[in-house]
Amino acid sequence: MRLLMIGILAAVLGGCIIHAHPVGPRGHIHDDLCGHYWYNGAWYVADRHHHGAGCGHVFHDGYWAQSQVVVIERAHVHDAFCGHYYHGGAVYYMRGHRHGAGCGHNWNGKLWVSVGV
């Protein structure tokens, strides 16, 4: 009961509950108000979230992803732990992302490339 009350209070005060989307919004048209985003191989929804500048998501091929554009130093070596991936002409960073089977990226021998959803 106490955990339920804490959750309700957090929702009311925070205005944003993030939870895994059970199936994924296939066929759904993502817009600024939908709250859906792709992160680490799964769909999530942030209730009452409005996508836009500075929200922490970027728009990729018709869906929002939790990422940010980054500039990579030439000496950087991409690995499974760096969280960087290439998509549509830019390199992005996903905090806490670990590359591997089902992560949404393919290794091209030099860097990880987004394969879309």
Phi and psi restraints in degrees (value plus and minus 20) as a CYANA .aco file:
   2 ARG   PHI     -84.7   -44.7
   2 ARG   PSI     -61.3   -21.3
   3 LEU   PHI     -83.9   -43.9
   3 LEU   PSI     -58.7   -18.7
   4 LEU   PHI     -81.3   -41.3
   4 LEU   PSI     -64.5   -24.5
   5 MET   PHI     -83.9   -43.9
   5 MET   PSI     -59.6   -19.6
   6 ILE   PHI     -83.9   -43.9
   6 ILE   PSI     -62.3   -22.3
   7 GLY   PHI     -82.8   -42.8
   7 GLY   PSI     -63.7   -23.7
   8 ILE   PHI     -84.3   -44.3
   8 ILE   PSI     -64.6   -24.6
   9 LEU   PHI     -81.8   -41.8
   9 LEU   PSI     -62.7   -22.7
  10 ALA   PHI     -82.3   -42.3
  10 ALA   PSI     -59.6   -19.6
  11 ALA   PHI     -85.6   -45.6
  11 ALA   PSI     -63.0   -23.0
  12 VAL   PHI     -88.0   -48.0
  12 VAL   PSI     -64.4   -24.4
  13 LEU   PHI     -99.0   -59.0
  13 LEU   PSI     -55.7   -15.7
  14 GLY   PHI    -105.7   -65.7
  14 GLY   PSI     -48.6    -8.6
  15 GLY   PHI      54.2    94.2
  15 GLY   PSI     -13.9    26.1
  16 CYS   PHI    -171.1  -131.1
  16 CYS   PSI      92.5   132.5
  17 ILE   PHI    -126.2   -86.2
  17 ILE   PSI     109.9   149.9
  18 ILE   PHI    -128.6   -88.6
  18 ILE   PSI     107.8   147.8
  19 HIS   PHI    -167.0  -127.0
  19 HIS   PSI     137.8   177.8
  20 ALA   PHI     -86.8   -46.8
  20 ALA   PSI     118.3   158.3
  21 HIS   PHI    -101.9   -61.9
  21 HIS   PSI     104.3   144.3
  22 PRO   PHI     -80.7   -40.7
  22 PRO   PSI     -58.7   -18.7
  23 VAL   PHI    -140.2  -100.2
  23 VAL   PSI     -54.3   -14.3
  24 GLY   PHI      89.2   129.2
  24 GLY   PSI     118.8   158.8
  25 PRO   PHI    -101.9   -61.9
  25 PRO   PSI      37.0    77.0
  26 ARG   PHI     -81.6   -41.6
  26 ARG   PSI     117.1   157.1
  27 GLY   PHI      60.3   100.3
  27 GLY   PSI     -29.3    10.7
  28 HIS   PHI     -98.8   -58.8
  28 HIS   PSI     118.0   158.0
  29 ILE   PHI    -111.6   -71.6
  29 ILE   PSI      96.9   136.9
  30 HIS   PHI    -101.2   -61.2
  30 HIS   PSI     113.4   153.4
  31 ASP   PHI    -154.0  -114.0
  31 ASP   PSI    -192.6  -152.6
  32 ASP   PHI     -84.5   -44.5
  32 ASP   PSI     -41.3    -1.3
  33 LEU   PHI    -125.7   -85.7
  33 LEU   PSI     -24.4    15.6
  34 CYS   PHI     -94.4   -54.4
  34 CYS   PSI     -50.8   -10.8
  35 GLY   PHI      62.3   102.3
  35 GLY   PSI     -29.4    10.6
  36 HIS   PHI     -94.6   -54.6
  36 HIS   PSI     123.0   163.0
  37 TYR   PHI    -172.6  -132.6
  37 TYR   PSI     136.4   176.4
  38 TRP   PHI    -121.4   -81.4
  38 TRP   PSI     111.1   151.1
  39 TYR   PHI    -170.8  -130.8
  39 TYR   PSI     105.5   145.5
  40 ASN   PHI      30.9    70.9
  40 ASN   PSI      23.7    63.7
  41 GLY   PHI      62.7   102.7
  41 GLY   PSI      -6.3    33.7
  42 ALA   PHI    -165.5  -125.5
  42 ALA   PSI     135.3   175.3
  43 TRP   PHI    -105.9   -65.9
  43 TRP   PSI     121.6   161.6
  44 TYR   PHI    -152.8  -112.8
  44 TYR   PSI     141.8   181.8
  45 VAL   PHI    -154.9  -114.9
  45 VAL   PSI     112.7   152.7
  46 ALA   PHI    -125.5   -85.5
  46 ALA   PSI      84.4   124.4
  47 ASP   PHI     -76.6   -36.6
  47 ASP   PSI     118.0   158.0
  48 ARG   PHI      41.7    81.7
  48 ARG   PSI      -1.2    38.8
  49 HIS   PHI    -103.5   -63.5
  49 HIS   PSI     119.5   159.5
  50 HIS   PHI    -133.5   -93.5
  50 HIS   PSI      98.6   138.6
  51 HIS   PHI     -94.1   -54.1
  51 HIS   PSI     123.8   163.8
  52 GLY   PHI     150.5   190.5
  52 GLY   PSI    -195.5  -155.5
  53 ALA   PHI     -72.9   -32.9
  53 ALA   PSI     106.8   146.8
  54 GLY   PHI      61.0   101.0
  54 GLY   PSI     -13.8    26.2
  55 CYS   PHI    -100.2   -60.2
  55 CYS   PSI     -31.4     8.6
  56 GLY   PHI      78.4   118.4
  56 GLY   PSI     -17.4    22.6
  57 HIS   PHI    -144.8  -104.8
  57 HIS   PSI     131.9   171.9
  58 VAL   PHI    -141.7  -101.7
  58 VAL   PSI     130.6   170.6
  59 PHE   PHI    -111.2   -71.2
  59 PHE   PSI      97.7   137.7
  60 HIS   PHI    -140.0  -100.0
  60 HIS   PSI     100.2   140.2
  61 ASP   PHI      23.4    63.4
  61 ASP   PSI      22.3    62.3
  62 GLY   PHI      73.4   113.4
  62 GLY   PSI     -13.9    26.1
  63 TYR   PHI    -163.8  -123.8
  63 TYR   PSI     140.9   180.9
  64 TRP   PHI    -113.2   -73.2
  64 TRP   PSI     119.4   159.4
  65 ALA   PHI    -146.9  -106.9
  65 ALA   PSI     126.3   166.3
  66 GLN   PHI    -101.5   -61.5
  66 GLN   PSI      75.3   115.3
  67 SER   PHI    -176.6  -136.6
  67 SER   PSI     152.8   192.8
  68 GLN   PHI    -167.5  -127.5
  68 GLN   PSI     127.5   167.5
  69 VAL   PHI     -91.2   -51.2
  69 VAL   PSI     116.3   156.3
  70 VAL   PHI    -153.2  -113.2
  70 VAL   PSI     137.6   177.6
  71 VAL   PHI    -123.9   -83.9
  71 VAL   PSI     106.7   146.7
  72 ILE   PHI    -120.6   -80.6
  72 ILE   PSI     112.9   152.9
  73 GLU   PHI     -87.7   -47.7
  73 GLU   PSI     125.7   165.7
  74 ARG   PHI     -77.5   -37.5
  74 ARG   PSI     -51.8   -11.8
  75 ALA   PHI     -98.0   -58.0
  75 ALA   PSI     -29.7    10.3
  76 HIS   PHI     -86.7   -46.7
  76 HIS   PSI     115.5   155.5
  77 VAL   PHI    -130.5   -90.5
  77 VAL   PSI      99.5   139.5
  78 HIS   PHI     -93.0   -53.0
  78 HIS   PSI     118.6   158.6
  79 ASP   PHI    -163.4  -123.4
  79 ASP   PSI    -193.7  -153.7
  80 ALA   PHI     -86.5   -46.5
  80 ALA   PSI     -38.6     1.4
  81 PHE   PHI    -123.4   -83.4
  81 PHE   PSI     -29.6    10.4
  82 CYS   PHI     -94.6   -54.6
  82 CYS   PSI     -45.3    -5.3
  83 GLY   PHI      59.2    99.2
  83 GLY   PSI     -14.6    25.4
  84 HIS   PHI    -109.6   -69.6
  84 HIS   PSI     125.9   165.9
  85 TYR   PHI    -170.9  -130.9
  85 TYR   PSI     135.1   175.1
  86 TYR   PHI    -120.7   -80.7
  86 TYR   PSI     114.6   154.6
  87 HIS   PHI    -174.5  -134.5
  87 HIS   PSI     104.4   144.4
  88 GLY   PHI      35.8    75.8
  88 GLY   PSI      17.8    57.8
  89 GLY   PHI      72.8   112.8
  89 GLY   PSI     -16.9    23.1
  90 ALA   PHI    -158.7  -118.7
  90 ALA   PSI     140.4   180.4
  91 VAL   PHI    -122.2   -82.2
  91 VAL   PSI     113.6   153.6
  92 TYR   PHI    -137.1   -97.1
  92 TYR   PSI     139.7   179.7
  93 TYR   PHI    -145.0  -105.0
  93 TYR   PSI     112.9   152.9
  94 MET   PHI    -138.5   -98.5
  94 MET   PSI      89.6   129.6
  95 ARG   PHI     -78.3   -38.3
  95 ARG   PSI     111.1   151.1
  96 GLY   PHI      57.4    97.4
  96 GLY   PSI     -15.1    24.9
  97 HIS   PHI    -100.0   -60.0
  97 HIS   PSI     117.1   157.1
  98 ARG   PHI    -142.1  -102.1
  98 ARG   PSI     103.2   143.2
  99 HIS   PHI     -93.5   -53.5
  99 HIS   PSI     125.0   165.0
 100 GLY   PHI     147.5   187.5
 100 GLY   PSI    -191.4  -151.4
 101 ALA   PHI     -73.3   -33.3
 101 ALA   PSI     105.8   145.8
 102 GLY   PHI      59.3    99.3
 102 GLY   PSI     -10.8    29.2
 103 CYS   PHI     -99.9   -59.9
 103 CYS   PSI     -31.7     8.3
 104 GLY   PHI      78.2   118.2
 104 GLY   PSI     -14.3    25.7
 105 HIS   PHI    -152.9  -112.9
 105 HIS   PSI     131.3   171.3
 106 ASN   PHI    -136.7   -96.7
 106 ASN   PSI     122.7   162.7
 107 TRP   PHI    -103.0   -63.0
 107 TRP   PSI     104.0   144.0
 108 ASN   PHI    -123.1   -83.1
 108 ASN   PSI      -6.9    33.1
 109 GLY   PHI      76.2   116.2
 109 GLY   PSI     -33.2     6.8
 110 LYS   PHI    -149.7  -109.7
 110 LYS   PSI     -63.0   -23.0
 111 LEU   PHI    -174.2  -134.2
 111 LEU   PSI     150.4   190.4
 112 TRP   PHI    -105.7   -65.7
 112 TRP   PSI     115.0   155.0
 113 VAL   PHI    -139.9   -99.9
 113 VAL   PSI     114.0   154.0
 114 SER   PHI     -85.8   -45.8
 114 SER   PSI     114.8   154.8
 115 VAL   PHI    -124.9   -84.9
 115 VAL   PSI     -16.5    23.5
 116 GLY   PHI      61.9   101.9
 116 GLY   PSI    -193.8  -153.8
